[in-house]
Amino acid sequence: MFFSKQASEKKILGLKDLRVLLHEALYNLGPQKKVLALPPDKTRFHSRAGEITQMIHEFYGNHLADILPALGTHAPMTKPDIKSMFGDIPHDLFRVHDWRKDVITLGTLPKEFLHDISDGKVNYSWEAQVNRLLRDGGHDLIINIGQVVPHEVAGMANFNKNIFVGTGGPKGINKSHFLGAVCNMETIIGRADNPVRALLNKADSSFSHLLPKMLYILTVIGNDDQGNQGVRGLFIGDDKECFYKAAGLSLKENITLLDKPLKKAVVYLDPSEFKSTWIGNKAIYRTRMAMADNSELIILAPGVNTFGEDSEIDRLIRKYGYRGTKYTLNMVQKNKDLNNNLSAAAHLIHGSSEDRFKITYCPGGLSRKEIEQANFAFGDLKEMLNKYPPDRMQTGINEINGEQIYYIPNPALGLWSEKKRFE
């Protein structure tokens, strides 16, 4: 089964379009007794997954038994978060994914496979872990909802990543993230096929028979010719064709290729969406390939008041800081705490400039000392907001006080790269 709908160049798909297309696809599946929905969390607020989940609830009513936001390592959604993203769906339908405790292992991929797909960079086996509700919840259908967009670990977000990472456990998340980091983010991000996706696809083909039938509902978000943001494509299916078609459209809609690298970029992090560097470092992941050597990336982060979404990961970030690949891999070898949390090590690698350019972080709730200990330059938020006011800048090149800067209002929506770096 596969169905897709793409908007014309001048239009986006409205909520009415989405409802008609989605309900038609669900009707064609036939009656379902007990359904589990797996939407993304608030960090994919713009995915339209909130509205799509509401439409699923409209269609199935009481047969939608559980909604499990695919948190991965992120903090649980609060009641206000749920309300703002999912509207009037009853709160008692929502479950919280505890990635450290509430997981089971479906099976293990051998270390020989990981050694092969990584060109010898890793030599460990990999446990395919998922939240136990997926296997043991008694559902006859799982609806996996999300946005396909460039991603630093999996190349393109969503599809089976939502299963094995979004509802995954410590072993699966740690090792998959580390695999992506040591295989070089610049060769992975924005590519549908890469070592991490090969891992996820292998796990899918090897262990998906242990789960209820799966339906994927994937969006691609972009702009129409008037600059209005919305759904440019809707892809519904039960196999990988759904993902690869969506990834092809995301490649066109969500990647900005620049003729020349940027000397100065300013990225704004919406405080309702970005409260930690664990999430906020999308400002770095998504721009690193666009930055010139000896340039400056300024991150306006009024909502950022911590490093990790998890207390242990927060401690590790504070202890080791964002000091690049060589330093981090050395610390992994020498320190058990970091070796036991490889996703944190991967994050430290991804969130570094590798000493190529300066990162000036302007947080709303972290001190100069905390920021500098993490190996960033500190910027005073009030001063920087006055100097680079978001409401006076447009996406792309701006002239501010005689200075040319490149402004990005939300790094979660795409990838920016110098052309020659994305070949």
N, C-alpha and C positions, 0 to 999 in steps of 0.2 A: 504494500500500500504506500502510495506517495501522492501528495497533493501540494501544489504551490501556487501562490498568487503574488505577482510583483506589480507595484504601482507604476504608472507611466512616469516619464521624466518630469512632468510638470505637477504631479500630484503625490499625495500620500494616502495610505489606506486609513479611513476613518473608523471610529468605533462601530458604526453600523456595518461597514464592510467586514470587519473582523468578526462580529457576532454572527453574521449570515454564513461566512465561510467556515467558522469554527463549529457552529451548530450542525451544519450540513455534514461535516466530517464525523462528528460524534454520532449523529443519527445513523450514518452508514456503518458504524461499528456494531450497532445493535445494542440491546439492553445490557446494562451492567449492574450487578448487585451491590458491589462495594468498591469504591474508587479512592485511590490515593493521589493527591496532587503534589508535585514537587516544583514549586516556583522558586526563583532566586529570592534573596533577601533585599533589604533596602539599598544595598550597594549597587543593585541593578534596577533602581527605581524607574529609570527612563526606558526600560525594556518593554513596557506595556504589559508585563506579566501580571501586574496587579489587576488590571482590567480584564485580562484574559482569564485569570482565576475566578473573578466574579462571574464571568460568562459561563464557566464550567459549573459553578455553583448554581446558577440559574437553570442550566440544562439538567443537571442530575439531582438537584434538591437533596433529599435525605440520603441518597445513594453516594454522595460525596462524603465519605466517612472521616477522612483525615487530610490535613494540609501540613506538610513538613517543609518549611523553607530550607533550601539547600545552603546552610550556613558555612559549611566547611569549617574553617578555624575562626570564623567571625563571631562576634558577640551576639547573643540572642536578641531578637527583635522585641522592643517594648510594645505595650498596648498602643501608645500613640503612633509608633512606627507602623504597626499592623493596620491601624485605622487609616492612616494617610495613604498607604499603598494598596490595601485590599478593601477599603470602603466598609460596607455594612455586613460583610461575612461574619457570622458569629465567632467570637474569640475562642469558644470552646472547641472549635474544629482544628485549631492550630497546635502543632506539636513542636517541641524544641529539640534540635539535634545536638546531642552531647558527643562531640567528636573524640573525646578521650575515653568515654565509658560505654556509651550505648551502641556498640557496633559488634558485628559478627564478621567472620572471614569466610568468604564463599570458596576460596581456593587460592593457590599460590602459583605464580609464574616463575620458572626456574632462572637461576642467576645466569645461565648460559644465554638465555634470550635477552636479558638486559645488557649483558656484556656485548652481544652482537649489535643491538640497536644503538648503543652508545659509542660504538667504535672503541670499545675497551675502557671507557672512562669510568664505568661502575661495574662492580662484580658481586652484586647481591641479588637475592631472590626478592620477589615483590608480592605482598599479600593484598588480594582484592577484597577490601573491607567496605561494608555498607551499613547504614543504620538497620538495626534488627527489624524495624517495622516493615521494611521493604520485603523481607522474606517471610516474616512470621505474622504479619498483620491480617492475613486472611483476605487480601484484596484480589479481585479478578482483573483489575486494570490499574496501571500506574501511568499518570499523565505527567510527563517531564516538560516543563515550560521554561523558556529562557531566550536570551538574546545572544546571537552570534556576533562577536566583535573581537578584534585583536586582543590576545592575552599573552602575558609574559611567560607563563608556564606551559600552557597547552597549545600555544600558537593562535588558535581561535577558541573562544570560550564556548562552553555549553556542550550539548549532546551527551555522550557518555561521561564526560568530565563531571556533569551534574550528579551522576550516580556515585562514581568511585572517589571523587574529591568532595563534591558538595555534601554528600551524606557519608563520606569516608571516615576512617579512623586514623590514629597516629602513625601506624606503620605505612599504610597506603599513601597518606598525604605527605609524610616526611620524605619518603623515598622517591615519589614521583616529582615533587618539587626540586629535590636535589638533583635528580636526573636532568631536569630542564636547565638548572643553573650551570652544571658542569659541562653541558653540551652547548653552552653559549647562547644567551638570550637573543642576541642579534640575529642568529640563524634560525630562530624558532618563532618569535613573535610575528603575527600576521600570516603565518604559513599554516595551511590546513594539515599538511603532512609533515611530521617531525618525530623525533624519538618518543616524546611523551604521548603524542596521539597514537603512535604505533603500540605503545604499552596499553593505553586505554581501549583501543580497538581489539587487541588480543584478549584482554580481560573480558570484554563484552562478548566476543565470539566463544570464549571458553566457559563462561559462567552464567550468562544471562538466562539460560534455561532453568536456573534455580530460582528465578524471580517470576512474578506474574508478567503477563504480556505488557509491553511498554509502548506508549504512544508519545512521540516527540512533537511539540509545538514550538517552533523557533521563529523569532522575529529578527529582522535586520532594520536598524534605526538609522535614518539619514535625513537629508533636507530636500525639499522640493525646490523648484526654480525661484521661489520667493523667499527662500531661506527658512521656511517653517519646518520644524523638526517633527518627525513622525515615523510611522511604520512604512518602510519602502518595500518590504517583502515579508510574506507569511509562508512558512514551510511546515507542513504537517505530514508525518510519516512514521513508520515503525522500523526503519533501517537507516544505514549510513548515507544513502542517497539524499535524504532530507538534510542532513548536516552539510554535506559537500556542496549542494546547491546553494544553501544559505551562505556558506563560507565564500563561495564565488561572488555573490552579490556584496557581501561585506568588504571584500577586497576592493570593489569599485567605490563603495559608499563611505568607508570608514578609514581609509588610509590617505594621508596627504603627503605627497612626495614633493620635496623642495629642490630647486636647482642648486641652491647654495646652503651650507649649514648656517645655523643661527648664532649670532654673536651674543644676543640677549633675548631670553624668553621669560614671560611672566605667566604663571598658571594659577588660576583661582580654584580653591576647593570649597564647594558649598558646605557650610557648617552643618546643615541637616543631614548630609550624606557622609562627610569625612571627619571623623573624630580621632583618628589615630594615624601614625605614620604607616602602620601595617596596611591600611587602606589608602591613605593619602599619597603614598609613594607611587601611585599610578602617575602622578605628575612627573616622576623620574623615568619609570619604565617606558611610558608612552612617548617620551620626548628624547630619550638618550641618543637615539640614532639621528636626531635632527641637530644636536648641539655641536658646534665647532669646538676644536681644542682651545683651551684657555678662555672659553666663553662663560656666561653666567646664567643660571636658571634660578629665578626667584619664585618661591612658592608662597602664595597668600593663603594662609590656612587658619581662618578665625575659629573653626570648631575643633582643631586638633589640640587635645589636652593630655595625650598619652602616646606611648609607642606601640605596644601590642594590644590586641583585642583579648588576650589571654594573659593571666598574671605571670606565668612562667616565661612565655615568649617576650613579654614586656621586660622582664628581668634580664633575659639574654641580650635583647637589643641594647639595653642600657649598659650591660657589661662589655660587649664586644664592639658595638657601633658599626657604622656603614663604612668599611675601610677597604672594600674591594675583594676580588677573587683570591689573590695570592695570600693575603693576610687571613681571610676567613677559612680557606681550606687548611691552612697551617693550624688555626685554632681548633678546627674540627678534629684534626689528628691528635692534638695535645690535650683536649678537654672533653671529658665524658659528657658534661651537661649539654654542650653544643652538638656533640656526636649523636646524642640521644634525641635531638630535636633538629633534624636535618632540614625541615621546612623553614625553620628560623635562619639556619645558615644560608639557605637559598635566597631568602628574603634579603638578608644582609648583602649578598652579592648583587641581586637585582637592584637594590636601592642605593648603590654606590655609583659615582661617576667614573670609577676606575682611575681617579686622579686626572681625568681629561679636562674637566670643567668644574667651576665653582657652583655649589648648591647653597643658596641662601634661603633658609626656612624661616617663615614669619608666622609662628603659631599663636593661637589665642590663649593657650593654657599651659605652655611649657616654658621654662626659664631659659635664659641665655646659657647658664651652666649646663643644663640638661641637653640642649641642642648641640652645644659645642663638644660635649663629651661623646655624643653620638657621631661626631665627625662632620657635622654640617656647620656652615656659617650661620650666625643668628641675625635675623632682621627684625626690627621693631615693627610690629603689625600696623599700629596706627600711622606711623611715619610712612610705611610703604603703601598703605591704602590711600593716603593723601597724594603720594607721588604717582602711583599707578591706580587710579580709581576705576574699578571694574565697570561702573555704569557709564564711563566716558570712553571705553575702548570697545572695538569690534574684533571679532575673531580674525586673526591674521596680523598683518603689519600695521603698526600705529606709530605716529610721531608724537612723543610725549616730552614736552619741554626741550625740544630740539634733539631728542634721543630716539632712535628707531628701535622699537621692541616688537616682538611677536607675541601676541596674546592668545591664550587658550582658556576659555571659560569653564570647561569641564573635560579633564583628561580621560575620563572613563568612556567617552563616546568614540574614541578613535586611536589612531597611531600616526605620529608625525616622524618623517625620516628624510634625510638627504637621499636623493635618488640613487646615488652610487652605492649607498649602504644597503639598499633594498633591491637586490638583483637576484 
